[in-house]
Amino acid sequence: MQKTFDNFINQYIKKNGRIGLAVSGGMDSMCLLYLCLNSCKLKKSQLLVFSIDHKIRDEDSKLDVEFVENFCNERQVEFKKITVDVPFLAAKKKESLETAARNERRRIFEELLESGAEYIFTAHHKSDNVESILMHLFRGAGLQGLIGMKNEKGAQILRPLLAYSKDEIKEFVKENNIAFVVDETNEDNRHRRNFIRNEMIPLISSQYGNIENAVINVSKDAALALTQRENVFAKNVIFIKNGECKIEIAALENNEFASDLLVRNLPFEIRKNLERRHFDMVISLVTAQNGVGVDLPNGFRAIREYTHIVIARQKAAQKKDETSISFALGKLNLSGENFEVRLRGGVNNKKNKVLLFDKNKIPSAAVFRFRQDGDVCVPFGKGGSKKLKEYLIDKKVPQRLRDKLICLCDGKEVLVVAGIEISEKIKIEKGSKECEIII
């Protein structure tokens, strides 16, 4: 096992990479700590051992953390104690203890990675993976759930013991006389995972033999099937700035694997804490009318926008201020949006969202503002007036972006929609003095 572990370090860890090691004091995590300390591929200075007191088992939790702390102090390994009140958080958020504890661990992992750790090691093993896959199956998960846990190059959360069963770890711990503590709650079958581990798997194994390898093989087949479909699907997921993404409707239509593909392709910031019902809500937008949306966890919203579904973080409504126009070199600011108006000479073009117009055709009372109900415009190249709302629909400007557009207006007449178009009334003609708006 030590040799396999050292090979794992060679494969997944950059030289001298800082490792946060999650150690509860139990058999599995103490085995992992032993492997790290005895590895010829790691230095003690790379390790940060941390223990989480979930405050679920009262005094026993404190004693387990003290056991790990003393173990590390004796071996001069950096140690960090983290305390979270999971029962309080579970009651406050109306979650199960298991869910609340899992969410808190995820949050702690993220904080450690942000504060200097390059990797997090957990002691999950093959038997844990089998239990997770079965739990996902019983909850109605698709192919993604059947894949279970895995290690990937470039990942920051890694599971070095994933190739080993619980029985193999027990044997290694016994052979090397590794000390550990026993968590008595692992025998409480009121928890779903414990029920599957202590009751269901032994019962099935009594009829079919050891089922772990069979479950893992199904997991590998699910991963292969999903990867093949993902190669096609991923081409239709366009990542936008700030974690937003845009998905082709055509990629979701009549696709029985759509939920699984979304799970694998959405940015982590969006998909964390999403449940199967949320992915089904996103897919329901395939047949919805344009502009219809659904709210998702973490402050995101999915919206049907013409040929795409866009998932974006919801933002507070912007104040619709007005700013008097000033034709001088320099920047103006409107509700946090920076743009620039300046005199220029040169060729009339719209490259890079630059709009050119005749300065002398702008009324002195014109102002920059956001659009309002009743606004009208005479689109460039057209002869007649049109409601701005209808014009933006024709241009397929998504509804969620329309109220953010900066307009140059004379009363209800829109002369410029920044980044989109200018009015026919202010176009450049022979002898015009040009003015340029850059957003």
C-alpha positions as a Python dict, from the first residue, in 0.01 Angstrom:
ca = {
    (1, 'M'): (0, 0, 0),
    (2, 'Q'): (286, 241, 75),
    (3, 'K'): (437, 186, -270),
    (4, 'T'): (100, 244, -438),
    (5, 'F'): (52, 558, -230),
    (6, 'D'): (393, 695, -336),
    (7, 'N'): (303, 629, -699),
    (8, 'F'): (-19, 822, -640),
    (9, 'I'): (183, 1120, -513),
    (10, 'N'): (402, 1108, -826),
    (11, 'Q'): (95, 1105, -1049),
    (12, 'Y'): (-128, 1368, -889),
    (13, 'I'): (82, 1602, -672),
    (14, 'K'): (317, 1877, -782),
    (15, 'K'): (655, 1874, -611),
    (16, 'N'): (639, 2050, -273),
    (17, 'G'): (264, 2110, -311),
    (18, 'R'): (94, 2208, 15),
    (19, 'I'): (-151, 1937, 133),
    (20, 'G'): (-442, 1979, 373),
    (21, 'L'): (-503, 1637, 532),
    (22, 'A'): (-851, 1572, 676),
    (23, 'V'): (-800, 1346, 979),
    (24, 'S'): (-1082, 1251, 1216),
    (25, 'G'): (-878, 1004, 1423),
    (26, 'G'): (-1064, 703, 1282),
    (27, 'M'): (-898, 401, 1123),
    (28, 'D'): (-915, 524, 763),
    (29, 'S'): (-781, 876, 819),
    (30, 'M'): (-505, 757, 1056),
    (31, 'C'): (-401, 509, 788),
    (32, 'L'): (-381, 797, 540),
    (33, 'L'): (-179, 1009, 784),
    (34, 'Y'): (61, 716, 842),
    (35, 'L'): (112, 680, 465),
    (36, 'C'): (184, 1051, 429),
    (37, 'L'): (436, 1055, 713),
    (38, 'N'): (616, 747, 582),
    (39, 'S'): (618, 850, 218),
    (40, 'C'): (953, 915, 55),
    (41, 'K'): (771, 1154, -179),
    (42, 'L'): (643, 1398, 84),
    (43, 'K'): (799, 1630, 342),
    (44, 'K'): (642, 1706, 680),
    (45, 'S'): (650, 2073, 589),
    (46, 'Q'): (403, 2003, 309),
    (47, 'L'): (138, 1872, 546),
    (48, 'L'): (-135, 2058, 730),
    (49, 'V'): (-340, 1811, 931),
    (50, 'F'): (-684, 1940, 1028),
    (51, 'S'): (-963, 1788, 1236),
    (52, 'I'): (-1324, 1905, 1239),
    (53, 'D'): (-1526, 1891, 1560),
    (54, 'H'): (-1885, 1879, 1431),
    (55, 'K'): (-2022, 1903, 1789),
    (56, 'I'): (-2245, 1603, 1718),
    (57, 'R'): (-2096, 1366, 1978),
    (58, 'D'): (-2030, 1617, 2257),
    (59, 'E'): (-1724, 1519, 2463),
    (60, 'D'): (-1630, 1229, 2236),
    (61, 'S'): (-1576, 1468, 1944),
    (62, 'K'): (-1336, 1678, 2153),
    (63, 'L'): (-1142, 1371, 2261),
    (64, 'D'): (-1103, 1253, 1901),
    (65, 'V'): (-965, 1591, 1797),
    (66, 'E'): (-727, 1591, 2095),
    (67, 'F'): (-605, 1246, 1995),
    (68, 'V'): (-512, 1369, 1647),
    (69, 'E'): (-360, 1690, 1784),
    (70, 'N'): (-138, 1498, 2029),
    (71, 'F'): (-37, 1256, 1754),
    (72, 'C'): (72, 1545, 1532),
    (73, 'N'): (247, 1737, 1809),
    (74, 'E'): (457, 1430, 1896),
    (75, 'R'): (568, 1408, 1533),
    (76, 'Q'): (605, 1785, 1479),
    (77, 'V'): (337, 1802, 1210),
    (78, 'E'): (136, 2122, 1170),
    (79, 'F'): (-217, 2080, 1308),
    (80, 'K'): (-535, 2289, 1288),
    (81, 'K'): (-854, 2237, 1490),
    (82, 'I'): (-1181, 2348, 1331),
    (83, 'T'): (-1511, 2359, 1521),
    (84, 'V'): (-1855, 2388, 1361),
    (85, 'D'): (-2192, 2352, 1532),
    (86, 'V'): (-2357, 2113, 1286),
    (87, 'P'): (-2670, 2041, 1499),
    (88, 'F'): (-2738, 2416, 1520),
    (89, 'L'): (-2683, 2469, 1146),
    (90, 'A'): (-2896, 2166, 1057),
    (91, 'A'): (-3186, 2299, 1265),
    (92, 'K'): (-3145, 2652, 1130),
    (93, 'K'): (-3137, 2541, 764),
    (94, 'K'): (-3384, 2253, 815),
    (95, 'E'): (-3131, 1998, 688),
    (96, 'S'): (-3035, 1653, 810),
    (97, 'L'): (-2720, 1625, 1022),
    (98, 'E'): (-2553, 1436, 734),
    (99, 'T'): (-2632, 1711, 481),
    (100, 'A'): (-2532, 1994, 712),
    (101, 'A'): (-2203, 1822, 801),
    (102, 'R'): (-2125, 1753, 436),
    (103, 'N'): (-2192, 2116, 338),
    (104, 'E'): (-1974, 2245, 620),
    (105, 'R'): (-1687, 2015, 521),
    (106, 'R'): (-1712, 2140, 165),
    (107, 'R'): (-1701, 2500, 287),
    (108, 'I'): (-1398, 2429, 505),
    (109, 'F'): (-1217, 2259, 216),
    (110, 'E'): (-1276, 2563, -4),
    (111, 'E'): (-1146, 2800, 265),
    (112, 'L'): (-830, 2594, 311),
    (113, 'L'): (-768, 2587, -63),
    (114, 'E'): (-815, 2964, -79),
    (115, 'S'): (-575, 3019, 212),
    (116, 'G'): (-275, 2835, 72),
    (117, 'A'): (-336, 2461, 48),
    (118, 'E'): (-296, 2327, -305),
    (119, 'Y'): (-466, 1995, -231),
    (120, 'I'): (-704, 1839, 18),
    (121, 'F'): (-665, 1468, 99),
    (122, 'T'): (-959, 1272, 237),
    (123, 'A'): (-956, 907, 351),
    (124, 'H'): (-1247, 785, 137),
    (125, 'H'): (-1187, 430, 14),
    (126, 'K'): (-1345, 180, -224),
    (127, 'S'): (-1608, 66, 28),
    (128, 'D'): (-1711, 430, 92),
    (129, 'N'): (-1742, 476, -283),
    (130, 'V'): (-1969, 171, -318),
    (131, 'E'): (-2191, 303, -40),
    (132, 'S'): (-2211, 645, -209),
    (133, 'I'): (-2299, 494, -547),
    (134, 'L'): (-2580, 288, -391),
    (135, 'M'): (-2711, 594, -205),
    (136, 'H'): (-2715, 791, -530),
    (137, 'L'): (-2895, 506, -705),
    (138, 'F'): (-3166, 485, -438),
    (139, 'R'): (-3217, 863, -451),
    (140, 'G'): (-3284, 842, -825),
    (141, 'A'): (-2954, 982, -954),
    (142, 'G'): (-2857, 937, -1318),
    (143, 'L'): (-2528, 834, -1473),
    (144, 'Q'): (-2333, 1103, -1287),
    (145, 'G'): (-2443, 955, -955),
    (146, 'L'): (-2339, 607, -1066),
    (147, 'I'): (-1987, 728, -1136),
    (148, 'G'): (-1928, 797, -768),
    (149, 'M'): (-1594, 927, -642),
    (150, 'K'): (-1282, 942, -854),
    (151, 'N'): (-942, 1107, -871),
    (152, 'E'): (-856, 1335, -1162),
    (153, 'K'): (-532, 1502, -1261),
    (154, 'G'): (-552, 1871, -1181),
    (155, 'A'): (-815, 1818, -911),
    (156, 'Q'): (-759, 1979, -571),
    (157, 'I'): (-963, 1736, -361),
    (158, 'L'): (-809, 1389, -382),
    (159, 'R'): (-873, 1047, -227),
    (160, 'P'): (-551, 843, -219),
    (161, 'L'): (-718, 535, -64),
    (162, 'L'): (-991, 501, -325),
    (163, 'A'): (-843, 182, -473),
    (164, 'Y'): (-855, -1, -138),
    (165, 'S'): (-1144, -169, 41),
    (166, 'K'): (-1216, -132, 411),
    (167, 'D'): (-1089, -485, 474),
    (168, 'E'): (-756, -406, 304),
    (169, 'I'): (-717, -92, 516),
    (170, 'K'): (-795, -288, 833),
    (171, 'E'): (-522, -538, 748),
    (172, 'F'): (-266, -262, 678),
    (173, 'V'): (-350, -83, 1004),
    (174, 'K'): (-313, -406, 1200),
    (175, 'E'): (19, -498, 1036),
    (176, 'N'): (167, -155, 1109),
    (177, 'N'): (17, -115, 1456),
    (178, 'I'): (-144, 220, 1368),
    (179, 'A'): (-336, 379, 1655),
    (180, 'F'): (-686, 514, 1595),
    (181, 'V'): (-1011, 598, 1774),
    (182, 'V'): (-1352, 440, 1723),
    (183, 'D'): (-1656, 649, 1630),
    (184, 'E'): (-1951, 469, 1787),
    (185, 'T'): (-2199, 658, 1567),
    (186, 'N'): (-2079, 444, 1274),
    (187, 'E'): (-2290, 166, 1424),
    (188, 'D'): (-2607, 380, 1438),
    (189, 'N'): (-2816, 242, 1151),
    (190, 'R'): (-3063, 529, 1170),
    (191, 'H'): (-2820, 708, 939),
    (192, 'R'): (-2870, 602, 578),
    (193, 'R'): (-2506, 538, 501),
    (194, 'N'): (-2466, 322, 811),
    (195, 'F'): (-2778, 124, 719),
    (196, 'I'): (-2638, 55, 372),
    (197, 'R'): (-2294, -31, 515),
    (198, 'N'): (-2402, -243, 812),
    (199, 'E'): (-2726, -401, 693),
    (200, 'M'): (-2781, -388, 319),
    (201, 'I'): (-2437, -466, 173),
    (202, 'P'): (-2373, -766, 405),
    (203, 'L'): (-2719, -906, 325),
    (204, 'I'): (-2669, -875, -53),
    (205, 'S'): (-2313, -1009, -28),
    (206, 'S'): (-2445, -1317, 154),
    (207, 'Q'): (-2631, -1408, -165),
    (208, 'Y'): (-2402, -1274, -438),
    (209, 'G'): (-2059, -1270, -277),
    (210, 'N'): (-1854, -951, -243),
    (211, 'I'): (-2046, -694, -449),
    (212, 'E'): (-1794, -408, -429),
    (213, 'N'): (-1609, -489, -752),
    (214, 'A'): (-1941, -539, -936),
    (215, 'V'): (-2061, -192, -828),
    (216, 'I'): (-1729, -32, -918),
    (217, 'N'): (-1737, -193, -1266),
    (218, 'V'): (-2085, -48, -1326),
    (219, 'S'): (-1945, 287, -1214),
    (220, 'K'): (-1667, 265, -1474),
    (221, 'D'): (-1917, 178, -1749),
    (222, 'A'): (-2132, 478, -1649),
    (223, 'A'): (-1827, 706, -1663),
    (224, 'L'): (-1738, 584, -2013),
    (225, 'A'): (-2094, 625, -2143),
    (226, 'L'): (-2124, 974, -1999),
    (227, 'T'): (-1784, 1082, -2130),
    (228, 'Q'): (-1877, 979, -2484),
    (229, 'R'): (-2196, 1186, -2471),
    (230, 'E'): (-2020, 1471, -2298),
    (231, 'N'): (-1771, 1512, -2581),
    (232, 'V'): (-2060, 1615, -2804),
    (233, 'F'): (-2253, 1809, -2543),
    (234, 'A'): (-1958, 2013, -2413),
    (235, 'K'): (-1920, 2182, -2751),
    (236, 'N'): (-2258, 2345, -2693),
    (237, 'V'): (-2183, 2486, -2348),
    (238, 'I'): (-2033, 2834, -2375),
    (239, 'F'): (-1872, 2966, -2060),
    (240, 'I'): (-1916, 3335, -2001),
    (241, 'K'): (-1739, 3559, -1751),
    (242, 'N'): (-1816, 3547, -1379),
    (243, 'G'): (-1927, 3186, -1381),
    (244, 'E'): (-2225, 3235, -1613),
    (245, 'C'): (-2288, 2982, -1885),
    (246, 'K'): (-2495, 2963, -2199),
    (247, 'I'): (-2635, 2631, -2320),
    (248, 'E'): (-2771, 2551, -2665),
    (249, 'I'): (-3136, 2445, -2647),
    (250, 'A'): (-3065, 2193, -2923),
    (251, 'A'): (-2816, 2015, -2695),
    (252, 'L'): (-3089, 1944, -2439),
    (253, 'E'): (-3384, 1856, -2662),
    (254, 'N'): (-3479, 1486, -2660),
    (255, 'N'): (-3162, 1407, -2464),
    (256, 'E'): (-3228, 1149, -2194),
    (257, 'F'): (-2882, 1217, -2047),
    (258, 'A'): (-2929, 1594, -2029),
    (259, 'S'): (-2932, 1609, -1648),
    (260, 'D'): (-2611, 1408, -1617),
    (261, 'L'): (-2441, 1619, -1881),
    (262, 'L'): (-2538, 1940, -1705),
    (263, 'V'): (-2393, 1806, -1380),
    (264, 'R'): (-2058, 1745, -1545),
    (265, 'N'): (-2039, 2064, -1752),
    (266, 'L'): (-2175, 2342, -1535),
    (267, 'P'): (-1914, 2544, -1345),
    (268, 'F'): (-1875, 2427, -985),
    (269, 'E'): (-1990, 2767, -856),
    (270, 'I'): (-2328, 2704, -1022),
    (271, 'R'): (-2376, 2332, -969),
    (272, 'K'): (-2281, 2309, -600),
    (273, 'N'): (-2586, 2238, -384),
    (274, 'L'): (-2801, 2166, -690),
    (275, 'E'): (-3027, 1863, -659),
    (276, 'R'): (-3183, 1649, -931),
    (277, 'R'): (-3501, 1860, -919),
    (278, 'H'): (-3301, 2173, -1001),
    (279, 'F'): (-3154, 2016, -1314),
    (280, 'D'): (-3504, 1904, -1414),
    (281, 'M'): (-3621, 2265, -1367),
    (282, 'V'): (-3345, 2386, -1601),
    (283, 'I'): (-3435, 2126, -1863),
    (284, 'S'): (-3805, 2224, -1840),
    (285, 'L'): (-3705, 2560, -1992),
    (286, 'V'): (-3642, 2382, -2323),
    (287, 'T'): (-4017, 2395, -2391),
    (288, 'A'): (-4084, 2726, -2211),
    (289, 'Q'): (-4151, 3063, -2370),
    (290, 'N'): (-3869, 3310, -2420),
    (291, 'G'): (-3784, 3501, -2103),
    (292, 'V'): (-3921, 3238, -1864),
    (293, 'G'): (-3678, 3153, -1583),
    (294, 'V'): (-3635, 2948, -1268),
    (295, 'D'): (-3447, 3033, -948),
    (296, 'L'): (-3156, 2810, -844),
    (297, 'P'): (-2952, 2784, -523),
    (298, 'N'): (-2648, 3008, -462),
    (299, 'G'): (-2820, 3315, -610),
    (300, 'F'): (-2834, 3193, -971),
    (301, 'R'): (-3124, 3198, -1216),
    (302, 'A'): (-3173, 2998, -1537),
    (303, 'I'): (-3355, 3179, -1817),
    (304, 'R'): (-3478, 3071, -2162),
    (305, 'E'): (-3329, 3319, -2410),
    (306, 'Y'): (-3419, 3243, -2770),
    (307, 'T'): (-3199, 2950, -2877),
    (308, 'H'): (-3018, 2921, -2543),
    (309, 'I'): (-3067, 2870, -2173),
    (310, 'V'): (-2850, 3113, -1978),
    (311, 'I'): (-2760, 3050, -1614),
    (312, 'A'): (-2647, 3371, -1448),
    (313, 'R'): (-2612, 3514, -1101),
    (314, 'Q'): (-2901, 3739, -1011),
    (315, 'K'): (-2806, 4100, -952),
    (316, 'A'): (-2980, 4374, -762),
    (317, 'A'): (-3186, 4610, -975),
    (318, 'Q'): (-2993, 4912, -1092),
    (319, 'K'): (-3104, 5264, -1012),
    (320, 'K'): (-3212, 5437, -1330),
    (321, 'D'): (-3025, 5764, -1301),
    (322, 'E'): (-2983, 6028, -1569),
    (323, 'T'): (-2651, 6195, -1653),
    (324, 'S'): (-2635, 6504, -1870),
    (325, 'I'): (-2429, 6452, -2183),
    (326, 'S'): (-2093, 6619, -2215),
    (327, 'F'): (-1903, 6606, -2544),
    (328, 'A'): (-1556, 6620, -2399),
    (329, 'L'): (-1272, 6375, -2383),
    (330, 'G'): (-1318, 6174, -2069),
    (331, 'K'): (-1526, 5911, -1896),
    (332, 'L'): (-1876, 5932, -1755),
    (333, 'N'): (-2030, 5700, -1502),
    (334, 'L'): (-2391, 5583, -1486),
    (335, 'S'): (-2492, 5353, -1197),
    (336, 'G'): (-2155, 5182, -1195),
    (337, 'E'): (-2133, 5141, -1575),
    (338, 'N'): (-1825, 5303, -1730),
    (339, 'F'): (-1837, 5434, -2083),
    (340, 'E'): (-1669, 5707, -2282),
    (341, 'V'): (-1786, 5977, -2522),
    (342, 'R'): (-1533, 6165, -2731),
    (343, 'L'): (-1479, 6364, -3048),
    (344, 'R'): (-1281, 6191, -3317),
    (345, 'G'): (-1206, 6171, -3683),
    (346, 'G'): (-1164, 5859, -3890),
    (347, 'V'): (-1348, 5588, -4075),
    (348, 'N'): (-1710, 5517, -3988),
    (349, 'N'): (-1722, 5170, -3834),
    (350, 'K'): (-1870, 4972, -3546),
    (351, 'K'): (-1576, 4748, -3467),
    (352, 'N'): (-1534, 4663, -3100),
    (353, 'K'): (-1876, 4808, -3008),
    (354, 'V'): (-1779, 5158, -3121),
    (355, 'L'): (-2072, 5367, -3248),
    (356, 'L'): (-2015, 5684, -3451),
    (357, 'F'): (-2269, 5963, -3491),
    (358, 'D'): (-2296, 6331, -3583),
    (359, 'K'): (-2229, 6547, -3277),
    (360, 'N'): (-2420, 6841, -3417),
    (361, 'K'): (-2741, 6638, -3445),
    (362, 'I'): (-2761, 6573, -3069),
    (363, 'P'): (-3009, 6804, -2892),
    (364, 'S'): (-2865, 7000, -2601),
    (365, 'A'): (-3119, 6846, -2363),
    (366, 'A'): (-3008, 6488, -2439),
    (367, 'V'): (-2918, 6269, -2143),
    (368, 'F'): (-2772, 5928, -2082),
    (369, 'R'): (-3012, 5698, -1894),
    (370, 'F'): (-3147, 5344, -1888),
    (371, 'R'): (-3446, 5259, -2104),
    (372, 'Q'): (-3799, 5346, -1992),
    (373, 'D'): (-4149, 5237, -2086),
    (374, 'G'): (-4269, 5420, -2394),
    (375, 'D'): (-3923, 5477, -2545),
    (376, 'V'): (-3914, 5485, -2926),
    (377, 'C'): (-3636, 5493, -3184),
    (378, 'V'): (-3571, 5521, -3557),
    (379, 'P'): (-3322, 5238, -3618),
    (380, 'F'): (-3019, 5309, -3838),
    (381, 'G'): (-3101, 5244, -4202),
    (382, 'K'): (-3477, 5250, -4139),
    (383, 'G'): (-3726, 5520, -4213),
    (384, 'G'): (-3993, 5472, -3951),
    (385, 'S'): (-4021, 5502, -3575),
    (386, 'K'): (-4043, 5187, -3365),
    (387, 'K'): (-4096, 5107, -3000),
    (388, 'L'): (-3758, 5041, -2840),
    (389, 'K'): (-3895, 4728, -2671),
    (390, 'E'): (-3995, 4579, -3010),
    (391, 'Y'): (-3662, 4677, -3162),
    (392, 'L'): (-3466, 4501, -2886),
    (393, 'I'): (-3683, 4190, -2927),
    (394, 'D'): (-3611, 4190, -3301),
    (395, 'K'): (-3239, 4220, -3225),
    (396, 'K'): (-3276, 3922, -2985),
    (397, 'V'): (-3135, 4114, -2690),
    (398, 'P'): (-3211, 3897, -2383),
    (399, 'Q'): (-3476, 4039, -2154),
    (400, 'R'): (-3249, 4026, -1847),
    (401, 'L'): (-3000, 4260, -2024),
    (402, 'R'): (-3241, 4516, -2167),
    (403, 'D'): (-3276, 4723, -1850),
    (404, 'K'): (-2895, 4744, -1822),
    (405, 'L'): (-2848, 4906, -2163),
    (406, 'I'): (-2724, 5266, -2159),
    (407, 'C'): (-2924, 5493, -2389),
    (408, 'L'): (-2870, 5848, -2513),
    (409, 'C'): (-3216, 6000, -2519),
    (410, 'D'): (-3403, 6317, -2605),
    (411, 'G'): (-3720, 6279, -2406),
    (412, 'K'): (-3870, 5947, -2514),
    (413, 'E'): (-3667, 5941, -2837),
    (414, 'V'): (-3370, 5705, -2814),
    (415, 'L'): (-3076, 5826, -3022),
    (416, 'V'): (-2811, 5573, -2913),
    (417, 'V'): (-2834, 5229, -2752),
    (418, 'A'): (-2476, 5183, -2636),
    (419, 'G'): (-2313, 4881, -2794),
    (420, 'I'): (-2619, 4807, -3010),
    (421, 'E'): (-2718, 5082, -3257),
    (422, 'I'): (-2761, 5453, -3332),
    (423, 'S'): (-3070, 5629, -3462),
    (424, 'E'): (-3109, 5710, -3831),
    (425, 'K'): (-3159, 6072, -3719),
    (426, 'I'): (-2798, 6118, -3600),
    (427, 'K'): (-2612, 5922, -3864),
    (428, 'I'): (-2291, 6059, -4013),
    (429, 'E'): (-2326, 6223, -4354),
    (430, 'K'): (-2091, 6416, -4578),
    (431, 'G'): (-1946, 6708, -4384),
    (432, 'S'): (-2047, 6569, -4044),
    (433, 'K'): (-1829, 6609, -3740),
    (434, 'E'): (-1806, 6267, -3585),
    (435, 'C'): (-1859, 6173, -3224),
    (436, 'E'): (-1783, 5832, -3086),
    (437, 'I'): (-1934, 5639, -2798),
    (438, 'I'): (-1731, 5354, -2656),
    (439, 'I'): (-1864, 5114, -2392),
}
